[in-house]
Amino acid sequence: MNELFNSILANTEETITIGTALVSMGAALLLGLLIAFTYYKTKEEDGYQQSMAVTLCMLPVILSVIILFVGSNIARAFSLAGTLTIIRFRSAPGDPKDIGFIFFDIAAGLACGIGLYGYGAVFTVWLCAVMFILHATNAFSQKSTRKILKVNIPEDLNYEGVFDEILGRYTNGYKLTKVKTADLGSLFELTYNVVMKNGVNEQELINELRCRNGNLNIALTVAPVAASSK
């Protein structure tokens, strides 16, 4: 058993030359730049983070160097794993697409670290092309838009089903979620969760609601939560 244990922990590392390290890091950096560029071009403007793009450039280089240092030395690999368990990431979970780009980076860095530059390049170029195609075609886009509709009505108007006919024509689903008084009790404020149909004219919807509620205040905003269908 001792001989087996010693053979597992034996120093079997390969000699790392400056040339090998530079080629590995250079290839990793090129792949990281391509991935970061893809992230930059396919990410929505409101969710884009420059720091994320910079990280995508750095990560493959870091991983390739780690793989070079570890090599086939199992003892060193276990030491590295123990060191990484000390690190705690305190940032909140991000966009699933961002997480996907992180794993994309990891795969590219690992390929360069073990010397499979060709496979790493083919994989990176192929997946970047797929990401550009998905972005250009707007694939898997939301079929409908969920919004919050707030309508004020006079106190003498019965709010039970008062807008059902109108909402039925402009939405795929709606639900009255809250009713409260406003303006010292002279008005009711109705709050609906609505699922808008694709291609509907929201101005026409608001105009029809205004004719029904006496031209009182109406607000249509993006919903933070999913709306329930009626």
KEVO-262900 format. One record per residue: x, y, z of N, C-alpha, C in turn; residue in one letter. Coordinates in Angstrom, 3 decimals, decimal comma. Atoms other than C-alpha are relative to their C-alpha. Example, Ala and Ser with C-alpha at 12.3 -4.5 7.8 and 13.67 -1.06 7.14 Angstrom:
2
((0,890 -1,190 0,000) (12,300 -4,500 7,800) (0,900 1,200 0,000) "A");
((-0,820 -1,190 -0,060) (13,670 -1,060 7,140) (-0,770 1,090 0,730) "S");
***
This chain:
230
((0,827 -1,201 0,000) (0,000 0,000 0,000) (0,868 1,260 0,000) "M");
((-0,882 -1,165 -0,057) (2,854 2,378 0,844) (0,598 0,312 -1,371) "N");
((-0,576 -0,219 1,326) (4,424 1,854 -2,563) (-1,028 0,600 -0,960) "E");
((1,057 -0,532 0,862) (1,079 2,476 -4,275) (-0,269 1,465 0,319) "L");
((0,257 -1,382 -0,415) (0,485 5,641 -2,244) (1,129 0,917 -0,457) "F");
((-1,145 -0,820 0,415) (4,007 6,919 -2,966) (0,034 0,201 -1,509) "N");
((-0,003 -0,141 1,456) (3,612 6,246 -6,677) (-1,045 0,997 -0,468) "S");
((1,040 -0,964 0,360) (0,395 8,269 -6,760) (0,491 1,409 0,232) "I");
((-0,454 -1,334 -0,364) (2,049 11,243 -5,051) (1,364 0,339 -0,564) "L");
((-1,324 -0,245 0,553) (5,283 10,962 -7,003) (-0,028 1,215 -0,905) "A");
((-0,097 -1,205 0,823) (6,456 14,063 -8,777) (0,165 -0,409 -1,459) "N");
((-0,024 0,406 1,406) (5,539 13,328 -12,383) (-0,150 1,197 -0,920) "T");
((0,193 -1,215 0,787) (5,443 16,935 -13,566) (0,947 0,032 -1,196) "E");
((-0,811 -0,172 1,187) (6,681 17,705 -17,034) (0,710 1,348 0,068) "E");
((-0,746 -1,244 0,012) (9,231 20,396 -17,666) (-0,757 1,049 -0,797) "T");
((0,710 -1,098 0,651) (7,571 23,708 -18,487) (1,033 0,998 -0,502) "I");
((-0,935 -0,972 0,575) (9,534 25,909 -20,847) (-0,691 1,353 -0,129) "T");
((0,540 -1,344 0,190) (9,124 29,649 -21,287) (-0,826 0,063 -1,285) "I");
((0,720 0,006 1,270) (8,063 29,048 -24,870) (-1,374 -0,625 0,114) "G");
((1,287 0,678 -0,187) (5,350 26,591 -23,878) (-0,978 0,877 0,756) "T");
((0,868 -0,867 -0,802) (3,999 28,963 -21,251) (-0,511 1,179 -0,813) "A");
((0,410 -1,160 0,791) (3,965 31,926 -23,636) (-1,017 -0,383 -1,070) "L");
((0,952 0,446 1,028) (2,212 29,962 -26,385) (-1,360 -0,284 0,635) "V");
((1,254 0,328 -0,683) (-0,388 28,666 -23,925) (-0,739 1,261 0,425) "S");
((0,654 -1,232 -0,448) (-1,056 32,102 -22,435) (-0,465 0,854 -1,169) "M");
((0,396 -0,774 1,172) (-1,114 33,772 -25,845) (-1,254 -0,551 -0,650) "G");
((1,188 0,623 0,588) (-3,604 31,267 -27,241) (-1,219 0,229 0,880) "A");
((1,108 -0,214 -0,930) (-5,744 31,590 -24,108) (-0,496 1,441 -0,064) "A");
((0,393 -1,404 0,078) (-5,709 35,378 -24,366) (-0,788 0,281 -1,281) "L");
((0,719 -0,205 1,261) (-6,789 35,290 -28,019) (-1,421 -0,551 0,091) "L");
((1,333 0,587 -0,146) (-9,671 32,950 -27,213) (-0,844 0,818 0,975) "L");
((0,719 -0,834 -0,954) (-10,609 35,097 -24,217) (-0,495 1,291 -0,627) "G");
((0,407 -1,221 0,695) (-10,671 38,216 -26,388) (-1,178 -0,266 -0,940) "L");
((1,095 0,344 0,896) (-12,926 36,474 -28,911) (-1,296 -0,217 0,787) "L");
((1,180 0,236 -0,834) (-15,291 35,347 -26,150) (-0,529 1,318 0,560) "I");
((0,410 -1,304 -0,534) (-15,323 38,835 -24,599) (-0,670 0,846 -1,075) "A");
((0,604 -0,748 1,105) (-16,072 40,379 -28,007) (-1,407 -0,517 -0,293) "F");
((1,327 0,591 0,214) (-18,961 37,944 -28,468) (-0,969 0,433 1,083) "T");
((0,837 -0,476 -1,116) (-20,285 38,858 -25,029) (-0,399 1,453 -0,221) "Y");
((0,249 -1,431 0,215) (-19,987 42,573 -25,879) (-1,050 0,235 -1,088) "Y");
((0,894 -0,222 1,132) (-21,863 42,239 -29,180) (-1,380 -0,629 0,191) "K");
((1,274 0,710 -0,130) (-24,619 39,853 -28,036) (-0,731 0,309 1,289) "T");
((0,640 -0,325 -1,273) (-25,358 41,216 -24,558) (-0,887 1,223 -0,160) "K");
((0,889 -1,152 0,036) (-28,305 43,537 -24,108) (0,660 1,187 0,686) "E");
((-0,669 -1,211 -0,482) (-27,270 47,139 -23,450) (-0,198 0,220 1,495) "E");
((0,270 -0,287 -1,409) (-28,968 47,377 -20,046) (0,654 -1,001 0,945) "D");
((-0,632 0,992 -0,857) (-27,251 44,229 -18,777) (1,496 -0,140 -0,204) "G");
((-1,424 0,113 0,313) (-23,777 44,746 -20,243) (0,858 0,576 1,126) "Y");
((-0,941 -0,467 -1,010) (-20,882 45,077 -17,775) (1,416 -0,056 -0,584) "Q");
((-1,371 -0,042 0,498) (-17,416 46,187 -18,833) (0,904 -0,907 0,822) "Q");
((-0,831 0,843 -0,864) (-15,903 44,396 -15,835) (-0,142 -1,475 -0,369) "S");
((0,220 1,381 0,424) (-17,462 41,139 -17,071) (0,804 -0,297 -1,258) "M");
((-0,765 0,190 1,231) (-15,870 41,586 -20,504) (1,497 -0,126 0,296) "A");
((-1,414 0,072 -0,381) (-12,452 42,227 -18,920) (0,302 -1,331 0,675) "V");
((-0,177 1,291 -0,670) (-12,869 39,154 -16,717) (0,051 -1,135 -1,009) "T");
((0,000 1,042 1,023) (-13,641 37,060 -19,789) (1,323 -0,043 -0,769) "L");
((-1,337 -0,007 0,608) (-10,277 38,139 -21,231) (1,038 -0,634 0,920) "C");
((-0,987 0,466 -0,972) (-8,384 37,292 -18,038) (-0,123 -1,482 0,322) "M");
((0,226 1,336 -0,561) (-9,963 33,998 -17,029) (0,668 -1,136 -0,766) "L");
((-0,678 1,095 0,696) (-8,691 31,714 -19,838) (1,505 -0,013 0,230) "P");
((-1,447 -0,076 -0,250) (-5,108 32,958 -19,289) (0,321 -0,558 1,383) "V");
((-0,228 0,472 -1,372) (-5,346 32,335 -15,539) (-0,146 -1,518 0,076) "I");
((0,228 1,449 -0,052) (-6,760 28,848 -16,037) (1,093 -0,772 -0,736) "L");
((-1,057 0,707 0,733) (-4,170 27,902 -18,640) (1,286 -0,059 0,823) "S");
((-1,196 -0,013 -0,851) (-1,375 28,939 -16,246) (-0,154 -0,984 1,159) "V");
((0,246 0,948 -1,096) (-2,964 26,960 -13,407) (0,212 -1,431 -0,474) "I");
((-0,151 1,353 0,532) (-3,139 23,855 -15,597) (1,472 -0,308 -0,272) "I");
((-1,432 0,206 0,242) (0,503 24,326 -16,612) (0,742 -0,274 1,302) "L");
((-0,674 0,175 -1,278) (1,590 24,622 -12,973) (-0,328 -1,350 0,639) "F");
((0,410 1,259 -0,621) (-0,402 21,614 -11,823) (0,564 -1,180 -0,776) "V");
((-0,489 1,101 0,818) (0,519 19,397 -14,752) (-0,674 -1,304 0,378) "G");
((0,520 1,312 -0,408) (0,102 15,729 -13,842) (0,363 -0,328 1,432) "S");
((-0,367 0,199 -1,389) (1,232 16,205 -10,256) (-1,260 -0,016 0,866) "N");
((1,247 0,145 -0,744) (-1,672 14,859 -8,177) (0,065 0,722 1,333) "I");
((-0,142 -0,674 -1,290) (-0,326 16,188 -4,893) (-0,203 1,499 -0,164) "A");
((0,151 -1,429 0,244) (-0,116 19,692 -6,358) (-1,452 0,341 -0,333) "R");
((1,411 -0,224 0,336) (-3,651 19,348 -7,741) (-0,853 0,051 1,259) "A");
((0,752 -0,002 -1,255) (-5,004 18,471 -4,287) (0,298 1,259 0,801) "F");
((-0,355 -1,233 -0,718) (-3,110 21,408 -2,779) (-0,732 1,197 -0,589) "S");
((0,700 -1,092 0,655) (-4,606 23,735 -5,346) (-1,484 -0,018 0,343) "L");
((1,426 0,110 -0,345) (-8,107 22,410 -4,656) (-0,248 0,483 1,415) "A");
((0,155 -0,461 -1,370) (-7,609 23,016 -0,953) (0,121 1,502 0,116) "G");
((-0,160 -1,454 -0,021) (-6,436 26,564 -1,604) (-1,241 0,702 -0,520) "T");
((1,173 -0,635 0,604) (-9,435 27,371 -3,806) (-1,225 -0,058 0,891) "L");
((1,151 0,078 -0,901) (-11,873 26,224 -1,105) (-0,015 1,156 1,006) "T");
((-0,066 -1,129 -0,932) (-10,674 29,161 1,024) (-0,684 1,229 -0,595) "I");
((0,549 -1,174 0,668) (-11,888 31,672 -1,574) (-1,519 -0,033 0,074) "I");
((1,455 -0,111 -0,072) (-15,450 32,863 -1,039) (-0,458 1,144 -0,891) "R");
((0,526 -1,010 0,904) (-17,335 34,693 -3,733) (-1,291 0,556 0,589) "F");
((1,130 -0,629 -0,667) (-19,785 37,181 -2,246) (-0,940 0,731 -0,952) "R");
((0,885 -0,687 0,940) (-21,340 38,551 -5,426) (-1,276 -0,818 -0,186) "S");
((1,284 0,657 0,204) (-24,997 37,800 -6,093) (0,011 -0,757 -1,324) "A");
((0,073 0,730 1,263) (-25,875 35,238 -8,794) (-0,398 0,936 -1,135) "P");
((0,245 -0,916 1,102) (-25,850 36,975 -12,148) (-0,949 -0,573 -1,030) "G");
((0,795 0,444 1,128) (-27,599 36,598 -15,465) (0,468 -1,402 -0,409) "D");
((-0,408 1,347 0,434) (-27,672 32,926 -16,562) (0,902 0,031 -1,227) "P");
((-0,853 -0,117 1,182) (-26,124 34,064 -19,851) (1,432 0,335 0,408) "K");
((-1,336 -0,327 -0,493) (-23,188 35,585 -17,928) (0,691 -1,238 0,557) "D");
((-0,560 1,234 -0,561) (-22,688 32,301 -16,078) (0,433 -0,935 -1,126) "I");
((-0,369 0,819 1,150) (-22,691 30,504 -19,428) (1,300 0,459 -0,631) "G");
((-1,250 -0,521 0,545) (-19,926 32,805 -20,696) (1,182 -0,353 0,906) "F");
((-1,071 0,392 -0,918) (-17,887 32,034 -17,560) (0,433 -1,438 -0,272) "I");
((-0,343 1,396 0,300) (-18,077 28,289 -18,283) (0,636 -0,114 -1,389) "F");
((-0,609 -0,062 1,325) (-17,278 29,057 -21,922) (1,482 0,340 0,132) "F");
((-1,379 -0,412 -0,261) (-14,116 30,818 -20,719) (0,810 -1,120 0,631) "D");
((-0,696 1,084 -0,703) (-13,210 27,938 -18,421) (0,414 -1,090 -0,980) "I");
((-0,309 1,052 0,974) (-13,406 25,414 -21,261) (1,140 0,421 -0,914) "A");
((-1,070 -0,481 0,877) (-11,227 27,582 -23,500) (1,341 0,020 0,728) "A");
((-1,235 -0,038 -0,781) (-8,640 28,090 -20,740) (0,560 -1,379 0,257) "G");
((-0,460 1,375 -0,237) (-8,492 24,380 -19,943) (0,607 -0,597 -1,269) "L");
((-0,534 0,534 1,262) (-7,989 23,514 -23,622) (1,403 0,526 -0,267) "A");
((-1,331 -0,573 0,213) (-5,037 25,901 -23,856) (0,992 -0,505 1,026) "C");
((-0,895 0,473 -1,050) (-3,607 24,728 -20,545) (0,562 -1,386 -0,258) "G");
((-0,484 1,362 0,270) (-3,370 21,113 -21,704) (0,558 -0,132 -1,416) "I");
((-0,666 0,007 1,293) (-2,039 22,109 -25,124) (-0,875 -0,326 -1,189) "G");
((0,892 0,300 1,118) (-5,122 21,384 -27,251) (-0,468 1,309 -0,649) "L");
((0,309 -1,313 0,534) (-4,954 24,733 -29,019) (-0,986 -0,070 -1,171) "Y");
((0,882 0,134 1,155) (-6,632 23,562 -32,210) (-1,438 -0,274 0,405) "G");
((1,349 0,313 -0,472) (-9,587 21,989 -30,424) (-0,617 1,198 0,721) "Y");
((0,503 -1,171 -0,708) (-9,901 25,043 -28,201) (-0,447 1,090 -0,956) "G");
((0,348 -1,033 0,980) (-9,915 27,383 -31,203) (-1,269 -0,364 -0,753) "A");
((1,196 0,439 0,727) (-12,482 25,315 -33,120) (-1,234 0,131 0,888) "V");
((1,119 -0,083 -0,931) (-14,725 25,084 -30,056) (-0,426 1,454 0,227) "F");
((0,307 -1,400 -0,289) (-14,480 28,818 -29,331) (-0,634 0,693 -1,192) "T");
((0,542 -0,642 1,198) (-15,068 29,972 -32,907) (-1,404 -0,517 -0,292) "V");
((1,304 0,598 0,289) (-17,968 27,554 -33,360) (-1,070 0,529 0,945) "W");
((1,001 -0,453 -0,962) (-19,749 28,562 -30,138) (-0,243 1,503 -0,111) "L");
((0,204 -1,430 0,218) (-19,165 32,268 -30,765) (-0,903 0,235 -1,201) "C");
((0,863 -0,133 1,177) (-20,739 31,861 -34,202) (-1,442 -0,341 0,352) "A");
((1,350 0,371 -0,444) (-23,719 30,113 -32,602) (-0,634 1,132 0,790) "V");
((0,524 -1,098 -0,806) (-24,103 32,976 -30,108) (-0,406 1,183 -0,871) "M");
((0,346 -1,091 0,911) (-24,049 35,556 -32,918) (-1,288 -0,314 -0,770) "F");
((1,202 0,393 0,743) (-26,692 33,601 -34,850) (-1,240 0,102 0,897) "I");
((1,124 -0,065 -0,927) (-28,953 33,270 -31,793) (-0,379 1,449 0,298) "L");
((0,271 -1,411 -0,280) (-28,583 36,992 -31,100) (-0,641 0,685 -1,201) "H");
((0,524 -0,650 1,206) (-29,241 38,032 -34,707) (-1,431 -0,415 -0,295) "A");
((1,349 0,497 0,277) (-32,361 35,865 -35,005) (-0,955 0,199 1,174) "T");
((0,829 -0,204 -1,197) (-33,608 36,810 -31,519) (-0,691 -1,295 0,412) "N");
((0,560 1,316 -0,298) (-34,102 33,110 -30,853) (-0,440 -0,096 1,461) "A");
((0,536 0,271 -1,338) (-36,146 31,965 -27,840) (-0,447 1,275 0,718) "F");
((0,464 -1,239 -0,619) (-37,469 35,483 -27,272) (-1,341 -0,224 0,691) "S");
((1,231 0,089 -0,744) (-40,370 36,074 -24,931) (-1,192 0,106 -0,943) "Q");
((1,161 -0,011 0,874) (-43,697 35,294 -26,614) (-0,986 1,106 0,350) "K");
((0,907 -1,060 -0,425) (-45,545 37,943 -24,616) (0,694 0,849 1,045) "S");
((-0,584 -0,944 -0,950) (-44,837 40,904 -22,363) (-0,914 0,143 1,208) "T");
((0,767 -0,140 -1,230) (-45,951 40,987 -18,739) (0,136 1,425 0,528) "R");
((-0,017 -1,372 -0,480) (-46,937 44,394 -17,426) (-1,002 0,199 1,128) "K");
((0,931 -0,385 -1,054) (-48,719 46,102 -14,559) (-0,821 1,181 -0,498) "I");
((0,918 -1,047 0,442) (-51,778 48,192 -15,411) (-0,717 0,574 1,216) "L");
((0,703 -0,686 -1,087) (-53,090 50,770 -12,929) (-0,985 0,986 -0,616) "K");
((1,059 -0,828 0,561) (-56,416 52,456 -13,711) (-0,804 0,625 1,132) "V");
((0,883 -0,688 -0,947) (-58,279 55,070 -11,689) (-1,403 0,093 -0,580) "N");
((1,391 -0,106 0,421) (-62,074 55,005 -11,849) (-0,772 0,796 1,061) "I");
((0,798 -0,717 -1,001) (-64,748 57,177 -10,180) (-0,669 -0,971 0,965) "P");
((0,524 0,870 -1,046) (-66,241 55,828 -6,969) (-1,375 -0,564 -0,331) "E");
((1,335 0,477 0,325) (-69,698 55,438 -8,507) (-0,013 -1,025 -1,138) "D");
((-0,089 0,996 1,070) (-68,438 53,070 -11,249) (0,341 -1,364 0,603) "L");
((-0,222 1,349 -0,514) (-68,699 49,360 -10,416) (1,209 -0,621 -0,695) "N");
((-1,235 0,489 0,612) (-65,196 47,962 -10,959) (-0,043 -1,488 -0,322) "Y");
((0,087 1,437 0,274) (-66,333 44,317 -11,131) (-0,194 -0,236 -1,499) "E");
((0,072 0,334 1,418) (-65,545 43,302 -14,711) (-0,151 1,185 -0,923) "G");
((0,246 -1,191 0,813) (-65,644 46,879 -15,943) (0,886 0,060 -1,238) "V");
((-0,924 -0,072 1,143) (-62,627 46,429 -18,258) (0,228 -1,375 -0,641) "F");
((-0,229 1,361 0,506) (-62,980 42,701 -19,055) (-0,025 -0,068 -1,523) "D");
((0,126 0,061 1,455) (-64,069 43,242 -22,642) (1,237 0,585 -0,681) "E");
((-1,161 -0,657 0,609) (-61,205 45,622 -23,432) (1,265 -0,819 0,212) "I");
((-1,208 0,775 -0,301) (-58,505 43,597 -21,696) (0,012 -1,333 -0,730) "L");
((0,073 1,268 0,721) (-59,729 40,418 -23,368) (0,467 0,109 -1,432) "G");
((-0,418 -0,202 1,395) (-58,966 41,916 -26,789) (1,479 0,344 -0,135) "R");
((-1,384 -0,466 0,094) (-55,514 43,279 -25,992) (1,010 -0,878 0,762) "Y");
((-0,909 0,796 -0,819) (-54,072 40,691 -23,610) (-0,264 -1,487 -0,169) "T");
((0,155 1,462 -0,059) (-53,459 36,950 -23,415) (-0,474 -0,459 1,373) "N");
((0,439 0,333 -1,355) (-54,275 37,021 -19,716) (0,081 1,217 0,888) "G");
((-0,002 -1,140 -0,920) (-55,040 39,443 -16,916) (-0,625 -0,425 1,321) "Y");
((0,557 0,304 -1,316) (-55,860 39,444 -13,231) (-0,015 1,266 0,844) "K");
((0,113 -1,133 -0,913) (-57,118 42,129 -10,891) (0,636 -0,398 1,329) "L");
((-0,768 0,398 -1,189) (-54,634 42,001 -7,998) (-0,208 0,914 1,199) "T");
((0,152 -0,915 -1,135) (-55,415 45,084 -5,914) (-1,001 1,097 -0,334) "K");
((0,925 -1,127 0,115) (-58,127 47,655 -5,348) (0,198 0,879 1,227) "V");
((-0,142 -0,911 -1,134) (-57,584 50,738 -3,202) (-0,636 1,342 -0,339) "K");
((0,589 -1,318 0,203) (-59,184 54,117 -2,711) (1,099 1,031 -0,208) "T");
((-0,951 -1,079 0,262) (-57,505 57,316 -3,871) (-0,747 1,327 0,027) "A");
((0,566 -1,352 0,018) (-58,042 61,071 -3,751) (-1,107 0,147 1,046) "D");
((0,913 -0,125 -1,141) (-59,727 60,988 -0,313) (-1,279 -0,809 -0,192) "L");
((1,135 0,898 0,156) (-62,014 58,158 -1,325) (-0,902 0,291 -1,172) "G");
((0,848 -0,330 1,147) (-63,444 59,799 -4,437) (0,313 -0,854 -1,228) "S");
((-0,404 0,852 1,120) (-61,605 57,340 -6,731) (0,383 -1,377 0,519) "L");
((-0,579 1,311 -0,238) (-60,718 53,672 -6,867) (1,200 -0,170 -0,936) "F");
((-1,153 0,341 0,850) (-57,296 52,575 -8,134) (0,049 -1,510 -0,152) "E");
((-0,024 1,438 0,304) (-57,389 49,154 -9,824) (1,378 -0,377 -0,546) "L");
((-1,308 0,480 0,465) (-54,142 47,224 -10,322) (-0,171 -1,378 -0,605) "T");
((0,086 1,266 0,726) (-53,991 44,437 -12,926) (1,397 -0,494 -0,352) "Y");
((-1,132 0,645 0,659) (-51,274 42,000 -13,869) (-0,497 -0,452 -1,367) "N");
((0,457 0,323 1,354) (-51,571 41,674 -17,649) (1,126 -0,617 -0,814) "V");
((-0,944 0,605 0,940) (-49,875 39,571 -20,323) (-0,382 0,505 -1,380) "V");
((0,344 -0,657 1,252) (-49,832 41,689 -23,471) (0,179 -0,931 -1,198) "M");
((-0,158 0,734 1,243) (-50,410 40,131 -26,883) (1,109 0,637 -0,843) "K");
((-1,050 -0,520 0,882) (-47,590 40,462 -29,399) (-0,606 0,899 -1,070) "N");
((0,397 -0,886 1,078) (-47,959 43,393 -31,758) (-1,180 0,897 0,288) "G");
((1,142 -0,866 -0,296) (-50,814 45,137 -29,957) (0,468 1,446 0,153) "V");
((-0,281 -1,422 -0,144) (-50,964 48,921 -29,958) (-0,409 0,431 1,408) "N");
((0,298 -0,339 -1,383) (-50,677 49,966 -26,313) (-0,742 1,332 0,118) "E");
((0,701 -1,284 -0,038) (-51,853 53,497 -27,084) (-1,498 -0,189 -0,237) "Q");
((1,414 0,278 0,237) (-55,117 52,114 -28,475) (-0,652 -0,599 1,246) "E");
((0,520 0,569 -1,244) (-55,570 50,072 -25,300) (-0,274 1,106 1,015) "L");
((0,159 -1,074 -0,987) (-55,030 53,141 -23,112) (-1,149 0,936 -0,399) "I");
((1,082 -0,874 0,450) (-57,400 55,221 -25,268) (-1,372 -0,604 0,299) "N");
((1,279 0,647 -0,305) (-60,180 52,667 -24,869) (-0,276 0,002 1,497) "E");
((0,180 -0,035 -1,450) (-59,596 52,500 -21,124) (-0,390 1,408 0,454) "L");
((0,321 -1,388 -0,361) (-59,739 56,315 -20,932) (-1,470 0,325 -0,275) "R");
((1,417 -0,231 0,308) (-63,135 56,323 -22,622) (-0,907 -0,659 1,043) "C");
((0,815 0,716 -0,983) (-64,386 53,844 -20,018) (0,138 0,587 1,403) "R");
((-0,217 -0,472 -1,381) (-62,858 55,455 -16,884) (-0,132 1,514 0,148) "N");
((0,213 -1,438 -0,109) (-63,697 59,079 -17,664) (1,277 0,814 -0,106) "G");
((-1,255 -0,713 0,246) (-60,187 60,104 -18,763) (0,802 0,269 1,276) "N");
((-0,816 -0,097 -1,211) (-58,685 59,548 -15,304) (1,358 -0,668 -0,238) "L");
((-1,381 0,478 0,153) (-55,079 58,468 -14,679) (0,065 -1,491 -0,324) "N");
((-0,285 1,389 0,369) (-53,798 55,245 -16,293) (1,514 -0,149 -0,084) "I");
((-1,443 0,271 0,062) (-50,308 53,730 -15,894) (0,219 -1,444 -0,433) "A");
((-0,345 1,329 0,498) (-48,857 50,778 -17,817) (1,513 -0,156 0,104) "L");
((-1,442 0,148 -0,258) (-45,439 49,582 -16,584) (0,397 -1,467 -0,100) "T");
((-0,529 1,361 0,073) (-43,206 46,517 -16,922) (-0,156 -0,671 1,354) "V");
((0,251 0,713 -1,247) (-44,093 43,895 -14,322) (1,275 -0,657 0,503) "A");
((-1,159 0,687 -0,554) (-41,343 42,667 -11,957) (-0,224 -1,478 0,209) "P");
((0,334 1,407 -0,208) (-43,143 39,332 -11,528) (-0,961 -0,429 -1,087) "V");
((0,868 0,545 1,034) (-45,076 37,028 -13,823) (-1,448 0,241 0,333) "A");
((1,432 -0,204 -0,187) (-48,737 37,741 -14,331) (-0,726 -1,311 -0,154) "A");
((0,811 1,192 0,087) (-51,360 35,082 -13,852) (-1,073 0,176 -1,060) "S");
((1,004 -0,089 1,038) (-53,712 34,293 -16,692) (-1,379 -0,202 0,579) "S");
((1,376 0,151 -0,414) (-57,441 34,577 -16,317) (-0,710 -0,944 -0,934) "K");
***
